[in-house]
Amino acid sequence: MKSLTDIYASKVASGALTADPAQEAILPLFDEVYAALRAAPRGKSGLLSLIGGRKPPPVIKGLYLWGGVGRGKSMLMDLFHAHSPVPSRRVHFHAFMQEVQVGIHAARQKGVEDAIAPVVESVADGIRLLCFDEMQITDIADAMIVGRLFEGLFKKGVTVVTTSNRVPDDLYKDGLNRQLFLPFIALIKDRLTVHHLHSPVDYRQGRLTGTPVYFHPVDEIARRAIAEIWTDLTGGQTEGLTLHVKGREVLLPRFHNGIARATFWDLCAQMYGPADYLAIADAVKLLILEEIPRLSRSNFNEAKRFVTLIDALYEAKVRLVVTAVDKPERLYIEGAGAFEFERTASRLREMQDANWGQD
């Protein structure tokens, strides 16, 4: 089997990728994980059956790849996952923790004393490699269980490869009861090789450089441009993302690698509030928002939600690509709320800047 170094080189040679020294420096780390997984004993849940019992699963050190947005972390991890020598799963970390919380709640409803144990069993069943995109911990509920969860997965012989925008020491930074979270950071450092992808090139930003990000009116030209941007940024892949916020479900119908695509009606015609939009801003690095209509007293509630959504995206420095019926200043020209919308229009203008969202 080819190493990831060989696969990367072939894609560079074909023009599918641009050679990046910072990315190339990480490839040997992926190759080490690949070789260890391929050489490890195989059996159910990664265990080797022996007379008189089972041998403990082999300890295979994973990889924690961190760095700025758009440096190619997810691309490299996806390339690794696509050529994994063992059964594996790739999932956005936020979505994974939502699944875990649902599983724990279900176990508690059944009266299971240790509710994390069946979740570990379920996650580890049939896989030996977990690939997470964008590990980040902001929720105290996640912070309080993630240590035991990962310790259980490691004991099951599951190897973890993850990307993050943060160095491990900054996970759950300034969070409530953070001292209880610190053992998880130590566990990550022990079980994963931590590497900083320090590329000066923001490929995601570069793809949008010189490209309009605000299209009006909503016509076939705008729709075609949005489709091209989506395909360029995601390769046309989409898995959708459901966020669980205070017992509610918030649906992003199209989602991949931190990039979401939805219509105005998907996000603003629902009974969503500030907490829902903050959750979206936390989970998304770039949002493509389509079909923003004329705003007036006839859709006052939707307009109010739109203002709240833009505020959440603005404060979180989320990149925004939109199609709208008109330019920002002419979206809301009459009715209650038109005056207050001037700030939103100003923010929509500011968010069109090519450097928006950069640190």
N, C-alpha and C positions, 0 to 999 in steps of 0.2 A: 504493500500500500504506500502511496505517496505521502510524504510529510506535508504539514501545512506550509512549510517553507517552499517546497516544490510547487504546491498548488497556487500559492501567492505569486510565485515567480512566473508561472504559466499565465496567470491572469494579467500580470503586468505586460508580459510579452504580447498578449493578444490585444492589449489596449483597454481591457475591461477595468483595470485598476491603474492608478498612477503610483509609481514607486515612492515610498515615504520611509526615510531612514528610521524614524521613531517607531513606525509600525513594524518594520523589518527586524528591529532589535528585540521585539517581543515574540516573534515567531518561534525561536528555540524553546521558549517557556511552554508554548502550546504543544510543541513537538514532544517535550518531556512528559507532559500529562498524557498525550496520545499514546506514547510508547508504553507507559506504565499501565494504562487501562488495557491496552491490547495484550500485554504479557500477564496480566493478573488472572488467577484461577477463575473459571466461569462456573456458575451454578445459579440456583434460584436466589434471587436478591443479592447476587454477587458473592455468595458463600460457597465454600468448597466442602462437600460432604466427606467425612472421614469415618472410619470404623470407631464406634464409641462416642460419636458426637460430631460437632461441626467446628471447623477451624474458624477463628475470628476473621472477619473480612480484612483484606489487605488495606493498609493505610496508604492511600494515594493522595498526595498533596495536590490541591486544586489551585486556582488562580483568581486573584482579585485585581482587576484591571481598572485603574481610575485615571481621570483626567477631564479636561474641559469638554464641553458639548461639541459634537461634530468632528472629533479627532479620529474616528474610525474604530472605536472600541466595539460597538455593536456589530459592525461589519466583520471584524476579525472573529468575534465570538460566534456569529452566525455561520461563518465559513468553517469554523472548527466543529460546530454542532452538525452541520450538513455532512461532514466526513467522519463523524464519531465512530469508533470501532465497537462501541457497546450501545445497548439500548439507552436512549437519552430523552430528555424533555427540555424544551426551551420555552421560557415564560417570562413575561414582564414581572418584576419583583412585586410591584404594587398589586397586580392581579393575583399573584400567588398568595400574598398575605391575606387578601380578601377571602380566597378559598379556604385558607387555614382557619380563619376566624369563624367561617360558616361551619366548617367541620368540627371545631371545638364546641360551638354552640349546640350542634346536633348531638354530640357525645354527652354533653351535660344534660340535655333533655332526656336522654336515655338512662341517666343516673350513673354514668361511668365516672369513677372516682378520679382517675388520671385521664383527663380529656385529651391531652396532647398525644398520648401513646397511640390511640387508633389513627390519629391523623398522620403520625410518622409512618405507621404501617402502610397506610393508603398511599402516601406520597412515594415511599420507597419501593412499593410493589412493582416489579417488572422493569425497573430502571437502575442504572449504575452511574448515570451522569445527569446533573441538573445544571442547566445554563440559565442564569438570571440576567435580565437586562435592567440596568438602573437600580441597583440596590440603594435604598434610602429608607431611613426610619424616622418618621415624624410623629407617629401615633403612639401614645403610651401603652395602649392595649397590645400593639405589636412588640414594643420594646420589652414588655414584661414576659413575653413567651418565646421570643426568637432564640434566646440562648439554649433553652431546653429542646426546642424544636430542632435546631441544627446539630446539637450534640447527639440527638437521637438518630438523625439522618446519617451522620458520620459513623456512628456505631453500626448502622445497617450497611455500611460499605458504599454509601453514595458519595461520589466526588462532586464538588461544586466549582463551577467557573462562573464568575460574575463580573459585570461592569458596574461602575459607579462614577458619579461626578465628584465624590468626596473621598478623601483619604480615610481609612478606617477610624482613626482617632477623632474624626469630625462627625461620625454617625451619631444621630440623636443628640447633637450638640445643644447644650443648654436645656435639654429635656427634663421633665419632671422626674424626680427620683433616678437621675442618671447614674448614680453610683451602683444601682442594681443592674444596670445595662453593661457596665464595664467588663464583666467576665466574658460577654459575647465578643467584644472587641479583641480581647486576648485570645479567644477561641479562633476567631478569623485569622489573626496573625500566625497562630500555630498551625492551622490546617490548610491555609491558602498562601501561596506566594504572592506578595503584594508588589505590584509594579505600576509606576506612573507613566502613562503614555503622554509624553510631553512634546507633542507635535505643535509647531507654530501655525499649522494650517487648520482652519475650521472648514471642513469640507461641506458641512451642511449649510453654513453661511455662504460659502463660495458658490454653491449651486443656485442661490438666490441673488447673488451679486449681479446687478444689471437687469434683473428680472422684476417686473412690476409685481407688487403684492396686494394691490387694491384694484379690483376690476369693476368697472361700471360702464354701461348698464349690465344687467344679467341677460346676456345673449349667448348665441352659439360660440362666438369668439371667446368670451369669458369662460364658458364651460370647457372648451377645448384646452385653454391655457391652464385651468385648474387641474384637469385630468393629466396633463403633461407634467405639472409640478408634483402631483401626487405620485405618479409613476417614477419620476426621477428620484424622489426622496425615499420611496419605500420599495421600489422594484415591483410595484403593483400588489405587494403582499398586504393582507389585512386579516386581523383576527378579532377585531372588536374588543371593547373593554367595558366591563360593568363595575362601577364603583358602588360600594355600600356605605352610605352616609346616614348615620343615626337611624338605622332601620329602613332607609329608603334605597332604591336602586337608581343610579344615575348612569345612563347608557351612552357610551360613545360608539356609534355604529361602525365606524372604521378606525382602526388603530394599529400602529406598527412602529416599534422602536422609538416610542415617545412622541410620535407624530399622529395626530388625530384629525379626522375629517367628519364634519357634521353640518347640517343645515341650521339656519336660524330657528326653524320650527322645532328641530330636534332638541335644542337647548333652551329656547326661550318660550315655547308654547306649553312646556311642562310646568308643574307646580314645584319648581326648583327655587331655592333660596340661597343666601350668601354662603352657607356651609357647603352646599353642593358645588357652587362655582369655585370656591377655594379648593375643594377636592380635585376638581378638573385641572385647575392651575397647577396644583401640586404634582399631578400625574403626567402632565403634558409639557413638552418642550416647544412644540410648534402646533398651532391649531389652524386648520383650513376651515373657515366658516362661510357657508354659501347661502345665497338667496336672502340677504338682508333686505327687507321691504321698506316702503315708505312708512314712517312712524308718525302716529297722530293719536287723537283721543279714541279712535276706533280700535286701536290695539295697545291701549295705555299700559296694561299689565305686562304684555310681552316686551314693550319698550323699557319698562322699569327693570325687568329681568336682564335685558340686554345691557343696560347701563351697569348693572351689578356685575355681570359677566366680564365686561371690558375692564372694569376697575380691578377685578381679581387677576385677570391676565396681565394687566399693566403693572401691578405691584409685584407680580412674580416674574416679570421680564420674559413672558412667553411670547415667542414669535407668532405673528398673526398674518394669515393670507385670507383675503375675503373676496366675495362677489356681492355687489350691492346694487340696488336700483339707481343710486345716485352717489355723488361724492359726499364725504362726511358732513359738510356744512348744510347739505340740502336733504338729509335724511329725515330730519324732524323740524319742520318749519312752522307748524301751527299746533295749538292745543296745549293743555296742561303738561308741563314738563319740557317744553321746547327750550325755554331759557336755560334750565339746568343741563340740557343736553349739550350746550356749548362746550363744557369741559370734556364730555365724551368725544365730541367731534375733534377737539384739540388732541386728545390722546390717540385717536385713530390716525390722525395725521403724523404724530410723533412716532407711532409704531410702524409706519411705512419706511422709516429711515433705514438705510442699508446696514447701519451698525447697531440697530435695535437688538437688545437681548445679549449683547456681548458684555463680558465682564470688564 
